[in-house]
């Protein structure tokens, strides 16, 4: 599994933890920026990760900004992306199981390394359940 990772400046420090976590757990990943804590625009990185996942270059994406809201909205503008802004391990599991989310987003201002560790464990341990959930996923695909 190959993972695309991005953030904005608010998520930069926590992104370092995420990259380390992925490495420790044997995931293939790419840091898609930014590469410093200098101020940047979150839509640039939400879009970059979203496009990389939508094109199939990466299997999943992980994004973080201050709240996780803006960067997940930006990623969700890419056709085929289902980015879920999660706040705890249960949300992460359900985003995968019920929504087949392919991009995980969270807020760096509201999560510490311990909570992100649990979120990542839950995300990667969960799989899409299909069935009735697929019917619902089909209904949220872009129509225009």
C-alpha positions as CSV (number, residue, x, y, z in Angstrom):
1,X,0.0,0.0,0.0
2,X,1.3,3.4,-1.0
3,X,0.3,6.5,1.0
4,X,0.5,10.2,0.0
5,X,0.9,12.6,2.9
6,X,0.5,16.3,3.0
7,X,-0.3,19.2,5.3
8,X,-0.2,22.9,5.6
9,X,2.1,24.8,8.0
10,X,-0.3,24.2,11.0
11,X,0.0,20.5,10.4
12,X,3.7,20.4,9.6
13,X,5.0,19.3,13.0
14,X,2.4,16.5,13.4
15,X,3.1,15.4,9.8
16,X,6.6,14.5,10.9
17,X,5.1,12.2,13.5
18,X,2.8,10.6,10.9
19,X,5.7,10.0,8.5
20,X,7.6,8.4,11.3
21,X,4.6,6.2,12.2
22,X,4.2,5.1,8.6
23,X,7.9,4.2,8.4
24,X,7.8,2.3,11.7
25,X,4.8,0.3,10.5
26,X,6.4,-0.5,7.1
27,X,4.2,1.5,4.8
28,X,5.4,2.9,1.5
29,X,4.7,6.7,1.5
30,X,5.6,10.0,0.0
31,X,5.7,13.3,1.8
32,X,4.0,15.7,-0.7
33,X,4.8,18.8,1.3
34,X,5.2,21.3,2.6
35,X,8.8,20.8,3.7
36,X,9.0,23.6,6.3
37,X,6.7,25.3,8.7
38,X,6.6,28.4,6.6
39,X,3.0,29.6,5.9
40,X,1.4,27.9,2.9
41,X,-2.2,27.5,1.6
42,X,-3.9,24.2,2.6
43,X,-5.9,23.8,-0.7
44,X,-2.6,23.3,-2.6
45,X,-1.8,20.2,-0.5
46,X,-5.3,18.9,-0.2
47,X,-5.6,19.0,-4.0
48,X,-2.1,17.6,-4.6
49,X,-2.8,14.5,-2.4
50,X,-6.3,14.1,-3.7
51,X,-5.2,14.1,-7.3
52,X,-2.4,11.6,-6.5
53,X,-4.9,9.2,-4.9
54,X,-7.6,9.7,-7.6
55,X,-5.1,9.0,-10.4
56,X,-4.1,5.7,-8.6
57,X,-0.5,6.7,-8.0
58,X,-1.2,6.2,-4.3
59,X,-3.7,3.9,-2.6
60,X,-4.7,6.3,0.2
61,X,-3.8,9.8,1.5
62,X,-3.3,11.4,4.8
63,X,-3.8,15.1,5.3
64,X,-3.6,17.5,8.2
65,X,-4.1,21.2,8.7
66,X,-5.1,23.2,11.8
67,X,-8.6,21.7,12.1
68,X,-8.6,19.2,9.2
69,X,-11.7,20.9,7.8
70,X,-10.2,23.1,5.1
71,X,-7.8,20.5,3.8
72,X,-10.4,17.8,3.6
73,X,-12.8,20.1,1.8
74,X,-10.0,20.8,-0.7
75,X,-9.3,17.1,-1.2
76,X,-13.0,16.4,-1.7
77,X,-13.1,18.7,-4.7
78,X,-11.2,16.0,-6.6
79,X,-13.4,13.5,-8.4
80,X,-13.1,10.1,-6.8
81,X,-11.9,11.3,-3.4
82,X,-13.7,10.6,-0.2
83,X,-11.7,12.5,2.4
84,X,-12.9,12.1,6.0
85,X,-12.0,14.6,8.7
86,X,-11.8,12.4,11.8
87,X,-11.5,13.3,15.4
88,X,-11.0,9.8,17.0
89,X,-10.3,6.2,16.2
90,X,-14.0,5.3,16.0
91,X,-14.5,7.9,13.3
92,X,-11.5,6.7,11.4
93,X,-12.8,3.1,11.5
94,X,-16.3,4.1,10.4
95,X,-15.0,6.3,7.6
96,X,-13.2,3.3,6.1
97,X,-15.9,0.7,6.9
98,X,-19.0,2.7,5.9
99,X,-17.8,5.4,3.6
100,X,-14.8,3.8,1.9
101,X,-12.9,6.9,2.6
102,X,-9.6,7.0,0.7
103,X,-8.1,10.1,2.4
104,X,-7.8,10.5,6.1
105,X,-7.8,14.1,7.5
106,X,-7.4,15.4,11.0
107,X,-6.7,18.6,12.8
108,X,-3.2,19.2,14.2
109,X,-4.5,21.7,16.7
110,X,-6.9,19.2,18.2
111,X,-4.9,16.0,18.1
112,X,-1.6,15.0,19.8
113,X,0.7,12.2,18.8
114,X,-1.0,9.7,21.1
115,X,-4.4,10.3,19.6
116,X,-3.0,10.3,16.1
117,X,-1.3,7.0,16.8
118,X,-4.7,5.5,17.7
119,X,-6.4,7.1,14.7
120,X,-3.8,5.7,12.3
121,X,-4.0,2.2,13.9
122,X,-7.8,2.2,13.5
123,X,-7.7,3.6,10.0
124,X,-5.3,1.0,8.7
125,X,-7.0,-1.9,10.6
126,X,-10.4,-1.1,9.0
127,X,-11.7,-2.2,5.6
128,X,-14.7,-1.1,3.5
129,X,-17.7,-3.4,4.3
130,X,-19.5,-3.0,1.0
131,X,-23.1,-4.1,0.8
132,X,-25.6,-1.5,1.7
133,X,-22.7,1.0,2.1
134,X,-21.7,0.7,-1.6
135,X,-25.2,1.7,-2.6
136,X,-24.8,4.9,-0.5
137,X,-21.3,5.6,-1.8
138,X,-22.8,5.4,-5.3
139,X,-25.2,8.1,-4.4
140,X,-22.6,10.5,-3.3
141,X,-20.4,10.3,-6.5
142,X,-20.3,13.6,-8.3
143,X,-23.3,14.0,-10.6
144,X,-22.0,16.9,-12.8
